[in-house]
Amino acid sequence: MALTITDANFEELVKSDKPLVVDFWAEWCGPCRMIGPFVEELAQEYEGKVTIGKLNVDENDEVVSQFGIRTIPTILFFKNGQIIDKHIGAAQKNVLEDKIKALL
C-alpha cells in the first residue's frame, strides 16, 4: 500500500537512502483517481526497494509550495534527496514503472 506522505514526514522520507516516489493528488481530481490504483500496485511491487507514497495537495501546503506543484496529478521521482524525474498528468502503469526502474 502506498504510504501517506505529509508535510511532517516528507523531509525524513526524501533524505532516506531509498528512492522516493511522491504522487501529488486530491480527492476531487479525476485523473488522480485514474492513476491511484497504479500507484498502489507499484507500491506493493516495489516494497522494500522504493518508497512510494501519496501526498494530498489540499492538506500539505508546505511540500506543495516547495516544489511549485500547480497541476495534479504530478509524480516526482527522488534519489539521494534530488528530483531525478517527474510526470505531470495521468499515465499508464508501464510509464510510471519505467521511471521507477530508472531510479534503481
Residue frames relative to the residue before (quaternion, step in Angstrom):
aa qw qx qy qz dx dy dz
M 1.0000 0.0000 0.0000 0.0000 0.00 0.00 0.00
A 0.5170 -0.6437 0.4678 0.3155 3.56 -1.00 0.82
L 0.4832 -0.6697 0.5009 0.2592 3.53 -1.07 0.88
T 0.3873 -0.6701 0.5676 0.2809 3.58 -1.14 0.57
I 0.1357 -0.7928 0.5928 0.0406 3.55 -0.60 1.18
T 0.0575 -0.8015 0.5948 -0.0218 3.55 -0.97 0.97
D 0.6916 -0.4141 0.3642 0.4664 3.55 -1.31 0.03
A 0.6697 0.5437 -0.2912 0.4137 3.58 1.02 -0.85
N 0.8042 0.2935 -0.1594 0.4917 3.64 0.91 -0.78
F 0.4318 0.7376 -0.4499 0.2590 3.62 1.20 -0.17
E 0.6743 0.5151 -0.3149 0.4253 3.62 0.74 -1.01
E 0.6474 0.5194 -0.3131 0.4616 3.57 0.95 -0.88
L 0.6889 0.4894 -0.2819 0.4544 3.58 0.92 -0.91
V 0.6901 0.4831 -0.2959 0.4504 3.60 0.88 -0.89
K 0.6773 0.4850 -0.2947 0.4683 3.61 1.15 -0.54
S 0.4557 0.6901 -0.4404 0.3495 3.58 1.30 -0.12
D 0.5302 -0.6248 0.4600 0.3420 3.59 -1.19 0.43
K 0.5944 0.5440 -0.3622 0.4686 3.58 1.31 -0.07
P 0.5250 -0.6139 0.4677 0.3588 3.65 -0.96 0.73
L 0.2074 -0.7778 0.5874 0.0840 3.55 -1.18 0.70
V 0.0976 -0.7590 0.6425 0.0394 3.55 -1.02 0.92
V 0.0763 -0.8124 0.5781 -0.0040 3.57 -0.68 1.15
D 0.1870 -0.7588 0.6197 0.0722 3.54 -0.78 1.15
F 0.1864 -0.7649 0.6105 0.0860 3.58 -0.53 1.23
W 0.1075 0.8168 -0.5434 0.1611 3.57 -0.53 1.20
A 0.1316 -0.7462 0.6373 0.1405 3.54 -1.41 -0.02
E 0.6424 -0.5570 0.3804 0.3638 3.54 -1.19 0.65
W 0.7233 0.4671 -0.2355 0.4508 3.60 0.98 -0.87
C 0.5820 0.6204 -0.3476 0.3945 3.61 1.29 -0.20
G 0.4019 -0.7492 0.4835 0.2083 3.59 -0.51 1.24
P 0.6894 0.4599 -0.2991 0.4730 3.64 0.76 -0.93
C 0.5948 0.5567 -0.3650 0.4506 3.61 1.13 -0.59
R 0.6625 0.4925 -0.2999 0.4782 3.57 1.00 -0.83
M 0.6018 0.5654 -0.3532 0.4398 3.60 1.14 -0.59
I 0.7670 0.3607 -0.2060 0.4890 3.60 0.84 -0.92
G 0.4286 0.7369 -0.4393 0.2834 3.60 1.24 -0.27
P 0.6829 0.4737 -0.3131 0.4595 3.63 0.80 -0.88
F 0.6153 0.5366 -0.3528 0.4572 3.62 1.06 -0.65
V 0.6418 0.5223 -0.3171 0.4634 3.57 0.97 -0.90
E 0.6536 0.5118 -0.3110 0.4628 3.59 0.96 -0.86
E 0.6556 0.5086 -0.3086 0.4651 3.60 0.94 -0.89
L 0.6735 0.4921 -0.2964 0.4652 3.58 0.90 -0.90
A 0.6019 0.5533 -0.3560 0.4525 3.60 1.07 -0.69
Q 0.6699 0.4762 -0.2988 0.4850 3.59 1.00 -0.78
E 0.6860 0.5102 -0.2865 0.4325 3.58 0.88 -0.98
Y 0.7770 0.3170 -0.1650 0.5183 3.61 1.04 -0.73
E 0.2696 0.7824 -0.5147 0.2242 3.58 1.24 0.37
G 0.7792 0.2872 -0.2431 0.5013 3.56 -0.88 0.99
K 0.7245 0.3917 -0.2332 0.5170 3.60 1.20 -0.43
V 0.7859 0.0622 0.0280 0.6146 3.54 1.03 -0.94
T 0.3228 -0.7047 0.5898 0.2263 3.58 -1.03 0.75
I 0.0284 -0.7955 0.6045 -0.0311 3.57 -0.68 1.13
G 0.1157 0.8190 -0.5487 0.1215 3.53 -0.73 1.08
K 0.3815 -0.7007 0.5640 0.2131 3.50 -1.39 0.24
L 0.1278 -0.7782 0.6130 0.0475 3.55 -0.99 0.94
N 0.3148 -0.7568 0.5477 0.1679 3.57 -0.61 1.17
V 0.3814 -0.7652 0.4757 0.2068 3.59 -0.51 1.20
D 0.6346 0.5407 -0.3359 0.4383 3.61 1.13 -0.49
E 0.7536 0.3921 -0.1934 0.4908 3.59 1.20 -0.46
N 0.7696 0.3257 -0.1487 0.5287 3.61 1.24 -0.24
D 0.1150 -0.8597 0.4968 0.0298 3.56 0.43 1.28
E 0.6288 0.5845 -0.3505 0.3744 3.60 0.95 -0.84
V 0.7194 0.4271 -0.2600 0.4821 3.59 0.70 -1.05
V 0.6083 0.5509 -0.3480 0.4532 3.60 1.03 -0.78
S 0.6850 0.4707 -0.2771 0.4821 3.61 0.91 -0.91
Q 0.6164 0.5784 -0.3396 0.4126 3.57 0.97 -0.89
F 0.7895 0.2925 -0.1453 0.5196 3.59 0.97 -0.84
G 0.4550 -0.7295 0.4263 0.2813 3.59 1.26 0.24
I 0.2079 0.7973 -0.5376 0.1793 3.57 1.00 0.82
R 0.0175 -0.8188 0.5727 -0.0353 3.57 -0.62 1.16
T 0.7510 0.2728 -0.1465 0.5831 3.57 1.25 -0.48
I 0.0419 -0.7857 0.6158 0.0408 3.55 -1.00 0.79
P 0.5165 -0.1756 -0.8375 -0.0324 1.48 -2.12 1.23
T 0.0799 -0.7214 0.6841 0.0719 3.50 -1.28 0.66
I 0.1049 -0.7818 0.6127 0.0489 3.56 -0.91 0.92
L 0.1347 -0.7821 0.6063 0.0507 3.56 -0.79 1.10
F 0.2154 -0.7668 0.5998 0.0772 3.54 -1.06 0.94
F 0.0785 -0.8267 0.5570 -0.0137 3.59 -0.49 1.24
K 0.0350 0.7441 -0.6671 -0.0048 3.52 -1.24 0.63
N 0.8326 0.0148 -0.0698 0.5492 3.58 -0.83 1.04
G 0.7161 -0.4847 0.2463 0.4378 3.57 0.99 0.86
Q 0.6651 0.4846 -0.2934 0.4866 3.59 1.29 -0.04
I 0.4799 -0.6292 0.5157 0.3284 3.57 -1.15 0.63
I 0.2011 -0.7882 0.5763 0.0787 3.55 -0.73 1.13
D 0.7926 -0.0471 0.0824 0.6023 3.56 1.06 -0.80
K 0.0555 -0.7806 0.6167 0.0854 3.55 -1.30 0.18
H 0.1421 -0.7560 0.6324 0.0908 3.50 -1.28 0.48
I 0.1317 -0.7849 0.6037 0.0476 3.55 -0.86 1.01
G 0.7669 0.3039 -0.2559 0.5040 3.56 -0.85 1.02
A 0.6863 -0.4656 0.3605 0.4269 3.52 -1.36 0.07
A 0.0243 -0.7896 0.6131 -0.0089 3.56 -1.21 0.57
Q 0.5275 -0.5859 0.5048 0.3517 3.51 -1.28 0.37
K 0.6591 -0.5294 0.3622 0.3926 3.57 -1.18 0.55
N 0.6686 0.5210 -0.3241 0.4202 3.62 0.87 -0.88
V 0.6000 0.5488 -0.3611 0.4565 3.63 1.10 -0.61
L 0.6786 0.4754 -0.2839 0.4827 3.57 0.92 -0.91
E 0.6460 0.5284 -0.3214 0.4474 3.57 0.99 -0.83
D 0.6250 0.5328 -0.3439 0.4553 3.60 0.99 -0.73
K 0.6562 0.5006 -0.3083 0.4730 3.58 1.00 -0.79
I 0.6303 0.5177 -0.3272 0.4772 3.59 1.08 -0.71
K 0.6415 0.5270 -0.3259 0.4523 3.59 0.92 -0.87
A 0.6357 0.5411 -0.3287 0.4417 3.59 1.05 -0.74
L 0.6124 0.5535 -0.3471 0.4450 3.61 1.20 -0.42
L 0.6772 0.5343 -0.2809 0.4207 3.58 1.15 -0.65
